[in-house]
Amino acid sequence: MKPFEQFPANSKAKIRYILTDIDDTLTVNGRLPAIVFVAMERLQQSKRRVIPITGRPAGWCDHIARMWPVDGLVGENGAFYFRYDSRLRKMQRRYMKSETERKEDRKKLEKIKHEILTKIPGCKVASDQAYRETDLAIDFCEDVAPLPMEEVEKIVRCFEQEGAQVKISSIHVNGWFGDYDKLTMTKILFEEAFHENLEAIKSEVIFIGDSPNDSPMFTYFPHSVGVANLLRFKGIIAHNPAWVTKREAGFGFAEMVDELLL
């Protein structure tokens, strides 16, 4: 990984889309600093599109799409995208699976939830679970004392043994049923909302993240960036980003924006 301050000037000029994780990429200790909100506004003012790509729940994503300076977002690790049209004052919601399929998946996830809570002491259902529509989030360090990675991996195996997809974020283990991830829905968003073929324009896109569940995005985008706290997952993450910021979390994101807009 190279320091982002070395990102080439000719590449900066070509960037039109900034895709970003939220937790520990935009946030600092669970909060969104003013400098990050301003950085997103600056990107939009420079005619670049800002699109969070997150594991956070549908309820949060509805708020973010309406209230933040963003051009849409992908939520629950690729289960949907939301995009708010401020001119028409209308929310566009696009899900990967039907409402009937989501209800059936919820029954299977309930079974997995009880197994995990029984087998792995110290974890709990994430505090944002009530606002989720498609997945199960197990908290291992957001509102509980941090669990050792060995215990986190036990949570992962509980999902996998039931045939669920599973990803580790910086705070949760997320499990769901369906052959999709953040990248799958991002491609659909670009095609349907922006009328762009993501494969054809990916050199005009930056993705920035901080954890193992961002690995498919790091692999796909040539201009992928990790905030400095990504280094805590060294040896666990499947594919490292091309670039890394000097600062951690939201301050690393703001650092990247400062460099882009020089």
NORBEL-V514666 format. One record per residue. N is the residue number from 1. OMEGA is omega in whole degrees, -180 to 180 (* if undefined). Layout:
{{N | OMEGA} {N | OMEGA}}
//
This chain:
{{1 | 179} {2 | 176} {3 | -176} {4 | 178} {5 | 177} {6 | -179} {7 | -172} {8 | -179} {9 | -179} {10 | 176} {11 | 179} {12 | -175} {13 | -176} {14 | -175} {15 | 179} {16 | -177} {17 | 174} {18 | 176} {19 | -175} {20 | 166} {21 | 179} {22 | -173} {23 | 179} {24 | 169} {25 | 172} {26 | -176} {27 | 174} {28 | -177} {29 | 175} {30 | -179} {31 | 178} {32 | -179} {33 | 179} {34 | -177} {35 | 179} {36 | 178} {37 | 179} {38 | 179} {39 | 177} {40 | 177} {41 | 179} {42 | 178} {43 | 179} {44 | 179} {45 | 177} {46 | 178} {47 | 174} {48 | 179} {49 | -180} {50 | -174} {51 | 173} {52 | 177} {53 | -164} {54 | 171} {55 | -177} {56 | -167} {57 | -178} {58 | -179} {59 | 177} {60 | -176} {61 | 176} {62 | 178} {63 | -177} {64 | -180} {65 | -178} {66 | -164} {67 | -177} {68 | 174} {69 | -178} {70 | -177} {71 | -176} {72 | 176} {73 | 175} {74 | -176} {75 | 179} {76 | 175} {77 | 174} {78 | -179} {79 | -177} {80 | 161} {81 | 174} {82 | 177} {83 | -177} {84 | 176} {85 | -175} {86 | 179} {87 | 179} {88 | -177} {89 | -176} {90 | 178} {91 | 173} {92 | 179} {93 | -178} {94 | -178} {95 | 176} {96 | -177} {97 | -178} {98 | 178} {99 | 178} {100 | 178} {101 | -180} {102 | 177} {103 | 178} {104 | 178} {105 | -179} {106 | 178} {107 | -180} {108 | 180} {109 | 177} {110 | 178} {111 | 180} {112 | -180} {113 | -178} {114 | 179} {115 | -178} {116 | -177} {117 | 177} {118 | -172} {119 | -173} {120 | 178} {121 | 175} {122 | 176} {123 | 174} {124 | 176} {125 | -177} {126 | -177} {127 | 179} {128 | -175} {129 | -178} {130 | -177} {131 | -179} {132 | -180} {133 | -170} {134 | -173} {135 | 175} {136 | 179} {137 | 178} {138 | -177} {139 | 175} {140 | 174} {141 | 179} {142 | -180} {143 | 175} {144 | 174} {145 | -176} {146 | 177} {147 | 173} {148 | -178} {149 | 178} {150 | 178} {151 | 177} {152 | -180} {153 | 174} {154 | 176} {155 | 179} {156 | -177} {157 | 178} {158 | 176} {159 | -174} {160 | -179} {161 | 178} {162 | 176} {163 | -179} {164 | 168} {165 | -178} {166 | 177} {167 | 175} {168 | 172} {169 | 179} {170 | -176} {171 | -174} {172 | 160} {173 | -178} {174 | 178} {175 | 180} {176 | 177} {177 | -179} {178 | -177} {179 | 178} {180 | 175} {181 | -177} {182 | -177} {183 | -180} {184 | -178} {185 | 177} {186 | 178} {187 | 179} {188 | 178} {189 | -178} {190 | -179} {191 | -172} {192 | -175} {193 | -175} {194 | -180} {195 | -180} {196 | 171} {197 | -173} {198 | 179} {199 | -176} {200 | -174} {201 | -172} {202 | 174} {203 | 178} {204 | -175} {205 | 169} {206 | 169} {207 | 178} {208 | -178} {209 | -172} {210 | -169} {211 | -177} {212 | -179} {213 | 174} {214 | -174} {215 | 178} {216 | 179} {217 | 176} {218 | -179} {219 | -171} {220 | -172} {221 | 177} {222 | 177} {223 | 179} {224 | -174} {225 | 171} {226 | 168} {227 | -167} {228 | -180} {229 | 173} {230 | -175} {231 | 178} {232 | -180} {233 | 179} {234 | -179} {235 | 180} {236 | -176} {237 | -174} {238 | -178} {239 | -180} {240 | 173} {241 | -180} {242 | -173} {243 | 178} {244 | 178} {245 | 176} {246 | -176} {247 | -177} {248 | 168} {249 | -175} {250 | 178} {251 | 174} {252 | 176} {253 | 180} {254 | 175} {255 | 179} {256 | -180} {257 | 178} {258 | -180} {259 | -180} {260 | -173} {261 | 177} {262 | *}}
//
